Amino acid sequence: MPAPLHVFVCTFQLHIVHYNSERYPDSKEAMSKEDGLVVLGILIEWSPGVTQWSVTRLSPFWLGLEASHFTVIKTKDCTQNHGIFNADMFELLYSIKFGEVVNPAYEKILSHLESVAFAGQEVTIPSFDVQSLFPSVLDEYFTYRGSLTTPPCFQSVHWIVLHQRVQISLSQITALQSQLFNTSVGASPRQPLSNNYRQTQPLNNREIKASFSFGWTIDFQKAMLDLLKTLATRSPQ
């Protein structure tokens, strides 16, 4: 039987493009060739900035239960949440401390956004270790034969998408969403860079492979942290 479909949602992706320099002089020449390009995809998501959390009471059968009541009490400086999360067989008392956690590796790129805010602009970024942009786990990835994400969408890319995500702060996401424009310098009005996605491409019977097994295995500590992040962004009922 085919494996069930898993849906993954992320805020952004970083694409690191490699071309076959042994056979082609540059990426422009390589992009239309079957063995021309390999693109490493890094999934990026927002980190709510949970810098510290604690659980004071937890009943044993908490997984899979929907909350019937949820309350949050915020301190005056809005940097810490305390709450009680109740369900029929579940009670969790938690404390979460928030803080803006900027990703320093990605800031080496994002700090130059103002220099490429408008169409046609370019900037040279000082060299840095590109591997600092990667997640810590590199041996878990999906791979498939796909296409370019920009026109003419050649079906020539060997995709490698890392499974573990990288997190950046809300301020870094806001910078990406607000500081880039479709228009040229001096044009009025400014048009934000948005809705510039390509059309959905044919599947072409491609097969997606994973370098690891994924299913119902649960890392309790990670599951707890994910739950607390959800609680932190959820409005009181």
C-alpha positions in Angstrom: 0.0 0.0 0.0 1.2 3.5 -0.6 2.2 5.5 2.4 -0.3 8.0 3.8 0.1 11.5 2.6 1.8 13.8 5.1 1.3 17.5 4.8 4.1 19.8 5.9 3.6 23.6 6.2 6.4 26.1 6.7 6.8 29.8 6.6 9.7 30.1 4.2 12.2 28.0 2.4 15.9 28.7 1.7 17.2 27.2 -1.6 20.9 26.6 -2.0 21.5 25.9 -5.7 24.4 23.8 -7.0 25.2 23.2 -10.6 27.3 20.5 -12.3 30.5 22.5 -12.8 32.3 19.4 -14.3 30.1 19.5 -17.3 28.7 23.0 -17.6 30.3 26.5 -17.4 27.6 28.1 -15.2 24.2 27.5 -13.7 22.4 29.2 -16.6 23.8 26.6 -19.0 23.1 23.8 -16.5 19.5 24.6 -15.6 18.0 23.0 -18.7 20.0 19.8 -18.4 18.9 16.6 -16.7 22.1 16.3 -14.7 22.5 20.1 -14.3 21.2 21.1 -10.9 20.9 20.0 -7.3 19.0 22.2 -5.0 19.2 21.9 -1.2 16.0 23.0 0.4 15.9 24.2 4.0 12.5 24.7 5.7 12.2 27.8 7.8 9.5 28.4 10.5 8.7 31.1 13.1 10.0 30.5 16.5 7.6 31.9 19.2 10.7 32.6 21.3 10.0 30.1 24.1 13.1 30.5 26.1 12.0 28.7 29.2 9.1 26.5 30.1 8.0 24.2 33.0 5.2 21.8 33.7 4.0 21.4 37.3 1.3 18.7 36.8 0.4 16.4 34.0 -2.0 13.5 33.9 -0.7 10.4 32.0 -3.2 10.2 29.1 -2.8 13.6 27.5 -2.1 12.8 23.9 -4.8 13.3 21.4 -7.3 15.0 23.7 -9.0 18.2 22.7 -9.1 21.0 25.2 -12.5 21.9 26.7 -11.2 24.9 28.6 -8.2 27.1 28.4 -7.2 30.1 30.4 -4.1 32.4 30.2 -2.9 34.9 32.8 -0.3 37.3 31.5 2.1 39.4 33.5 2.2 43.1 33.0 5.3 43.0 30.8 3.7 40.3 28.6 6.9 38.2 28.7 5.5 35.3 30.6 2.4 33.2 30.4 0.9 31.0 33.1 -2.1 28.8 32.3 -4.2 25.7 33.0 -5.1 23.5 30.1 -8.0 21.1 30.9 -9.7 18.2 29.1 -11.8 15.2 30.2 -8.8 13.1 31.3 -6.1 15.8 31.3 -4.8 18.7 33.2 -1.6 20.6 32.6 -0.2 23.4 34.6 2.5 25.2 32.7 4.7 28.3 32.7 6.2 29.7 29.6 8.8 32.5 29.3 9.0 34.4 26.0 11.8 36.3 24.4 12.8 37.5 20.9 15.3 34.8 19.7 17.0 36.1 16.5 18.8 33.5 14.4 22.3 35.0 14.1 23.2 33.0 11.0 20.2 34.2 9.0 20.7 37.7 10.2 24.0 37.8 8.2 21.7 37.8 5.1 18.6 39.6 6.4 20.6 42.6 7.7 21.3 43.4 4.0 17.7 43.5 2.9 17.6 47.3 2.6 20.3 47.1 0.0 18.1 44.9 -2.3 14.7 46.3 -1.4 13.8 47.2 -5.0 13.8 45.4 -8.3 17.2 45.2 -10.0 19.3 45.9 -7.0 22.3 43.7 -5.9 24.5 43.5 -2.9 27.6 41.6 -2.0 27.5 39.9 1.4 30.7 39.3 3.4 31.6 35.6 3.4 30.4 33.4 6.2 30.0 29.7 6.9 27.0 28.6 4.8 26.6 25.5 6.9 25.5 27.8 9.8 22.3 28.1 7.9 21.6 24.4 8.1 19.6 22.6 10.8 21.6 20.3 13.1 20.3 17.1 11.6 21.5 16.6 8.0 21.0 12.9 7.5 17.2 13.1 7.5 15.8 14.5 4.2 13.4 14.0 1.3 14.6 13.7 -2.2 12.9 13.7 -5.6 13.4 14.8 -9.2 11.5 18.1 -9.7 11.6 21.4 -11.4 12.8 24.9 -11.0 10.7 27.2 -8.8 11.0 30.0 -11.3 10.1 30.2 -15.0 10.8 28.5 -17.3 10.4 25.7 -14.6 12.7 23.2 -16.2 12.2 19.7 -15.0 15.9 19.4 -14.3 16.4 19.7 -10.5 17.4 17.0 -8.1 15.8 18.2 -4.9 17.1 17.4 -1.4 14.8 18.9 1.3 16.0 18.6 4.8 13.5 17.3 7.3 14.5 19.3 10.4 13.4 22.9 10.3 15.3 26.1 11.1 13.7 28.7 13.2 13.9 32.4 12.9 12.3 35.2 14.9 9.1 37.1 14.3 11.1 40.3 13.6 13.2 38.5 11.0 10.0 37.2 9.3 8.5 40.7 9.4 11.6 42.1 7.7 11.2 39.6 4.8 7.5 40.4 4.5 7.8 44.2 4.6 11.2 45.3 3.2 11.1 43.9 -0.3 9.3 45.4 -3.3 8.4 44.5 -6.9 8.9 48.1 -8.0 12.1 49.9 -9.0 13.8 52.6 -6.9 11.8 55.8 -6.9 8.6 54.2 -8.3 5.4 55.2 -6.8 3.4 53.6 -5.3 5.7 50.9 -4.0 4.4 47.4 -4.6 5.3 44.8 -2.0 7.0 41.7 -3.2 4.1 39.2 -2.8 2.1 36.6 -4.7 5.0 36.0 -7.0 4.6 32.2 -6.8 4.7 30.0 -9.9 1.8 28.0 -11.2 1.4 24.4 -9.9 3.5 22.1 -12.0 2.6 18.6 -13.3 3.6 15.7 -11.0 5.1 13.7 -13.9 4.8 10.5 -11.8 7.7 11.6 -9.7 8.6 9.5 -6.6 9.5 11.1 -3.3 12.0 9.2 -1.2 12.9 9.7 2.5 16.3 8.9 4.1 14.5 8.1 7.3 11.4 6.4 8.7 8.6 8.8 9.8 5.3 7.9 11.3 3.8 7.7 14.8 7.1 7.6 16.8 6.8 10.4 19.5 9.6 12.2 21.2 7.9 13.1 24.4 10.0 16.2 25.2 9.6 17.6 21.7 5.9 16.9 21.7 5.6 18.7 25.0 7.5 21.7 23.7 5.4 21.8 20.5 2.2 21.7 22.7 3.5 24.6 24.8 4.3 26.6 21.8 0.7 26.1 20.6 -0.7 27.1 23.9 1.4 30.2 23.9 -0.2 31.5 20.7 -3.7 30.3 21.4 -6.4 32.8 22.5 -8.4 32.2 25.6 -11.7 30.4 25.0 
